[in-house]
Amino acid sequence: MYLGIDLGTSEIKLLLLESTGRIVGTAGAPLTLASPEPLWSEQNPTDWWRATGAAVSQLRAAHPMEFAAVRSIGLSGQMHGAVLLGNDDEVLRPAILWNDGRSHAECAELEAAAPGLHAIAGNLAMPGFTAPKLLWVRKHEPETFAQIASVLLPKDWLRLQLTGDKVSEPSDAAGTLWLDVARRDWSDELLAACGLTRAQMPWLVESTEPSGVLKPELARAWGLGADVIVAGGAGDNAASAIGIGATQPGDGFISLGTSGVLFVVNDRYRPNPASAVHAFCHALPQRWHQMGVMLSAASCFRWFCNLVGADEATLLAELASRGCAADAPLFLPYLAGERTPHNDPFAAGVFHGLKANTTRADCTYAVLEGVAFGLADSLDALRAAGTQVSQLSLVGGGSRSAYWAQLIADVLDVEIVVHAGSEAGGALGAARLGWLAAGGSVEQVCTRPAVASRYLADAARHERLALRLARFRDLYCRLRGA
């Protein structure tokens, strides 16, 4: 048995995987976000560990014999978060998360201090990345900065609790802006630009390699045997790619979670920071990937559900027979700023074109369409970087909606495929990485899950939606800086 632990923004997810590839069971525990100031987004790492323990208890209770047979663990997690540790590995302050926008001024400072940033890290400096967060801490919390002995990413802090070792891997480390992405190693030049050194970084292994073993006292507490391997693991999107078998150049997927991601595998390092495209290491050696990232995706739908006091199923039922709504309002899905292609932490969510006869269903449609339009912006940015796709898998919580999947296919003019168990996402990929670290082969482990449904683009709908997409893009340009 192989255990996957996925540290998300809103939930810790665990998945138990059998060596036949069958998912034995899953469990989860919720997490909450804190926003003590505008643009801030923080979590307390100790809450991650409590949630992990709660989810382990659930999974053990539901599948006691299978859980006891776990021989390796893989990790996946939200990227870019800054966990700052002192000399005794105490957490110095709440973790600053990927969707935190406070360090926009520090991004410009980093670009000026590190002229080689784009070539080395393959990305623009954006507030979501880890490096600008440390510059913000150095400027605004100098006493905390002076105490920093180690900087860990969220899943790697979990690894420290599991194994006692400070280790990361290239797919997650690439999101710090401290990694030489082509060489898959820390860049002393980029670290120095932030007042840091290699000594404050975890050591690196590949995602598929062992990073340590479970602490003996924790193995006993969880009812596991000795020498349970903990794999290098991966950032959440690279892990999701492993989960759906996206391992070869041109393979890709869309993730509809809190954020929205369009991910395509490459066989070489292909940076294109000018379009705010992310170029990161994949979770397999000698593989890289490009990503377009929107900061609010399925979270837009959850926000709207809360706003109107209705659940997702009710709102989707109202849309069951609705096509492209030419008279619906437009929705800009920038509830937390935006990355690709705008790199604008101040971008705001907007309903535009409301009328006296606008209905709740019109607004629901606009929200789903607006997220699809944001994904179209990412796809165009990847195409400008030379990446071509004809089919994309859909994963994450948003993949449950057939209506949304068809709308995305029509907007992007790309076939969308939903796999059985696609909601497992990063947790399945994490478990597979645990399997690989225990000796499994990529061919054996990283198979494509069965296709549950396919959505082909309709040419007529794509043409009508293209007109609304043009208005959507024009609206953002007119409002930017307003």
SVG drawing of the C-alpha trace seen along z (x, -y; Angstrom):
<svg xmlns="http://www.w3.org/2000/svg" viewBox="-37 -55 63 61">
<polyline fill="none" stroke="black" stroke-width="0.4" points="0.0,0.0 1.1,-3.6 -0.2,-6.7 -0.6,-10.0 -0.8,-13.2 -1.9,-16.3 -1.7,-19.6 -4.2,-21.9 -5.3,-25.4 -8.7,-24.4 -8.2,-20.8 -5.7,-18.0 -6.5,-15.0 -5.2,-11.5 -5.4,-8.7 -4.6,-5.0 -3.4,-3.2 -3.0,0.5 -0.1,1.9 -2.8,2.9 -3.5,-0.8 -6.8,-0.7 -7.7,-3.5 -8.6,-1.8 -9.9,-4.9 -9.6,-8.6 -10.0,-10.9 -9.8,-14.6 -9.8,-17.4 -10.6,-21.0 -8.3,-24.0 -9.1,-27.7 -7.4,-30.8 -6.6,-34.0 -6.4,-37.4 -5.4,-39.8 -4.7,-42.6 -5.9,-43.4 -4.0,-41.2 -2.7,-38.9 -3.3,-35.1 -1.8,-33.1 -2.1,-29.7 -0.6,-28.3 1.5,-25.2 0.5,-23.5 -3.0,-23.5 -1.7,-21.5 -0.3,-18.9 -3.4,-18.7 -5.5,-18.2 -3.1,-15.5 -3.5,-13.6 -7.3,-13.9 -7.3,-12.5 -5.0,-9.7 -7.3,-8.7 -10.3,-8.6 -8.4,-6.5 -7.1,-4.1 -10.6,-3.6 -12.1,-3.0 -9.4,-0.7 -7.3,0.6 -5.7,3.6 -4.9,1.8 -3.5,-1.3 -1.2,1.0 0.3,2.3 1.6,-1.2 5.2,-0.9 5.8,-4.4 4.3,-7.9 4.3,-10.5 3.7,-14.2 1.9,-16.9 1.1,-20.4 0.2,-24.0 3.2,-25.7 5.1,-29.0 4.2,-29.2 6.9,-30.5 7.4,-28.6 10.1,-30.3 11.9,-28.3 14.3,-29.4 17.4,-27.5 15.2,-25.0 12.9,-24.5 10.2,-26.6 7.8,-28.3 8.6,-32.0 5.4,-33.4 2.3,-32.2 3.1,-30.8 2.6,-33.3 0.7,-31.5 0.6,-31.4 -2.4,-33.7 -0.9,-36.4 -0.4,-39.7 1.4,-41.9 4.8,-41.7 4.0,-43.4 6.6,-46.2 9.2,-43.7 8.8,-42.0 10.2,-45.1 13.1,-45.2 13.9,-41.5 13.9,-42.1 16.3,-45.0 18.6,-43.1 18.7,-39.9 19.1,-40.8 19.5,-37.1 16.2,-36.1 14.2,-35.4 16.8,-33.3 17.7,-31.3 14.2,-30.9 12.2,-31.0 9.5,-33.2 8.6,-36.8 8.7,-37.9 5.1,-37.8 3.8,-38.3 2.6,-34.7 6.2,-33.3 8.3,-32.7 11.2,-35.0 9.3,-38.3 7.7,-37.2 11.1,-36.9 12.0,-40.4 8.8,-41.7 9.7,-40.0 13.2,-41.4 11.8,-44.9 8.7,-44.8 9.7,-42.2 13.5,-42.5 13.6,-40.8 11.9,-37.8 14.1,-37.8 17.2,-37.8 16.1,-34.6 15.5,-32.6 17.6,-29.4 15.5,-27.5 12.8,-28.3 10.5,-25.4 7.6,-25.0 4.4,-23.8 4.6,-20.1 8.3,-20.1 7.4,-21.4 5.0,-18.4 7.9,-16.2 10.0,-17.6 7.2,-16.4 7.2,-13.0 10.9,-12.3 12.8,-15.0 14.6,-15.9 14.6,-19.2 14.2,-18.1 12.5,-19.5 12.4,-18.5 12.6,-20.5 8.9,-20.7 8.0,-22.6 11.4,-24.4 11.0,-25.9 8.1,-28.0 10.4,-29.8 12.3,-31.9 15.5,-30.6 16.0,-27.5 18.1,-27.3 15.2,-25.5 17.3,-24.2 20.0,-22.7 17.4,-21.7 19.5,-23.1 19.5,-26.2 20.9,-29.3 23.3,-31.1 22.8,-34.3 19.1,-34.4 19.3,-33.5 21.9,-36.2 19.5,-38.8 17.1,-38.0 19.8,-38.0 19.7,-34.2 22.2,-31.4 22.1,-27.7 22.6,-26.8 19.0,-28.0 17.5,-25.8 16.5,-22.2 18.6,-19.7 17.1,-18.5 16.1,-15.0 14.0,-14.2 10.3,-13.7 10.6,-10.0 13.4,-9.4 13.3,-8.6 13.8,-11.7 13.9,-9.9 11.9,-7.4 9.0,-7.9 10.1,-8.7 9.9,-5.4 7.7,-7.0 5.3,-8.2 5.3,-4.9 4.3,-3.2 1.6,-5.8 0.1,-5.3 0.3,-1.5 2.9,-1.2 6.0,0.9 9.6,-0.2 11.4,-1.9 8.3,-3.5 9.8,-5.5 8.8,-9.1 9.2,-10.1 10.4,-13.5 6.9,-14.3 5.8,-17.2 4.1,-20.5 0.3,-20.1 0.1,-20.6 3.0,-18.3 1.5,-15.7 -1.8,-16.0 -0.1,-15.4 1.4,-12.2 -2.0,-11.3 -3.6,-11.5 -0.5,-10.0 0.7,-13.3 4.3,-12.3 5.1,-12.8 5.7,-16.1 2.4,-17.5 0.4,-15.8 -1.7,-18.4 -4.5,-19.1 -6.7,-21.8 -7.1,-21.9 -10.2,-23.5 -9.5,-23.9 -9.2,-27.0 -6.9,-28.3 -7.1,-27.4 -4.1,-25.8 -3.4,-24.9 -0.4,-22.5 1.5,-21.1 4.5,-18.7 7.8,-19.6 10.9,-17.6 13.1,-20.7 13.2,-24.0 11.1,-26.5 10.7,-29.7 8.5,-32.5 8.2,-35.0 7.0,-37.8 3.5,-36.3 3.5,-35.4 3.8,-31.7 5.4,-29.6 8.2,-27.3 8.8,-24.7 10.4,-21.3 8.1,-18.3 8.0,-15.6 10.0,-13.2 13.7,-13.6 14.5,-15.3 11.0,-16.6 9.7,-20.2 6.4,-21.8 4.7,-25.1 1.7,-26.5 -0.7,-29.3 -2.2,-30.1 -5.3,-32.0 -5.6,-32.7 -9.4,-32.1 -11.2,-29.3 -13.6,-27.0 -13.3,-29.4 -15.3,-31.9 -18.2,-29.4 -18.0,-28.8 -17.9,-32.5 -21.0,-33.0 -22.8,-30.1 -22.2,-31.8 -23.2,-35.2 -26.7,-34.0 -27.2,-31.4 -27.5,-28.3 -25.4,-25.2 -23.6,-24.3 -26.0,-21.5 -29.0,-23.9 -27.3,-26.5 -26.0,-24.0 -29.5,-22.5 -30.8,-25.9 -28.3,-25.9 -29.0,-22.3 -30.4,-23.3 -28.7,-26.7 -26.3,-27.3 -24.1,-30.3 -26.0,-33.3 -25.2,-36.3 -27.2,-38.6 -25.7,-37.4 -23.4,-39.7 -19.6,-39.3 -17.7,-38.2 -14.0,-39.0 -12.8,-36.2 -10.1,-38.2 -11.2,-37.8 -7.6,-37.5 -5.8,-39.4 -4.4,-37.5 -1.2,-35.9 -1.4,-34.6 -1.4,-36.7 -1.7,-39.9 0.6,-39.6 -1.7,-42.0 -2.3,-41.6 -4.7,-44.5 -7.0,-43.0 -10.6,-42.9 -13.6,-40.7 -16.4,-42.4 -19.9,-41.7 -20.5,-43.8 -23.7,-44.3 -26.3,-43.7 -29.9,-44.6 -33.3,-44.7 -34.1,-41.3 -30.8,-39.6 -31.5,-36.4 -29.5,-34.3 -28.9,-31.8 -27.5,-34.5 -25.0,-35.3 -24.1,-31.7 -23.5,-31.3 -21.3,-34.4 -19.1,-33.0 -18.5,-29.7 -17.9,-31.4 -15.5,-34.0 -13.3,-31.2 -13.3,-29.5 -12.3,-32.8 -9.4,-33.0 -8.3,-29.6 -8.4,-30.7 -6.0,-33.6 -3.6,-31.0 -3.9,-28.7 -3.2,-31.6 -0.1,-32.5 1.2,-28.9 0.5,-28.8 2.6,-32.0 5.4,-30.2 5.2,-27.4 3.1,-24.9 0.3,-23.2 -2.4,-20.9 -5.5,-19.2 -6.7,-17.5 -6.7,-18.4 -7.7,-16.3 -9.9,-18.1 -9.1,-17.5 -10.1,-19.0 -13.4,-19.8 -14.7,-21.7 -14.4,-18.5 -17.6,-17.2 -19.7,-19.6 -20.4,-18.3 -21.9,-21.7 -18.7,-23.5 -16.5,-20.9 -18.5,-21.4 -18.3,-25.2 -14.5,-25.0 -14.2,-22.7 -16.3,-25.2 -14.3,-28.3 -10.9,-26.7 -11.8,-24.7 -10.0,-21.7 -11.3,-18.3 -11.7,-17.9 -11.4,-14.5 -12.5,-13.7 -11.0,-10.6 -12.5,-8.3 -11.3,-9.5 -10.2,-12.8 -11.1,-14.6 -8.3,-12.7 -5.8,-15.1 -2.6,-15.7 -3.3,-13.0 -3.3,-10.3 -0.1,-11.7 1.5,-11.8 0.7,-8.2 2.1,-7.2 5.3,-9.1 5.5,-7.1 5.2,-4.0 7.9,-5.1 10.2,-5.9 9.6,-2.3 10.8,-0.8 7.9,-1.1 8.5,-2.0 7.0,-5.0 5.4,-2.6 3.8,-0.5 2.7,-3.4 1.9,-6.4 -0.9,-4.9 -3.8,-7.0 -7.0,-6.5 -10.1,-5.3 -11.9,-8.0 -15.3,-8.7 -16.4,-11.3 -15.3,-13.3 -16.4,-16.8 -15.9,-17.9 -15.9,-21.6 -18.9,-22.7 -17.7,-25.1 -20.8,-27.2 -20.7,-27.7 -17.0,-28.5 -17.6,-31.2 -20.3,-32.8 -18.2,-32.6 -15.2,-34.1 -17.2,-37.4 -17.8,-37.4 -14.2,-36.5 -13.1,-39.6 -15.4,-41.8 -14.1,-40.1 -10.5,-41.0 -11.4,-44.5 -13.2,-45.0 -10.1,-44.1 -8.0,-46.4 -10.4,-49.3 -10.6,-48.7 -6.9,-48.1 -5.7,-50.8 -9.1,-52.3"/>
</svg>
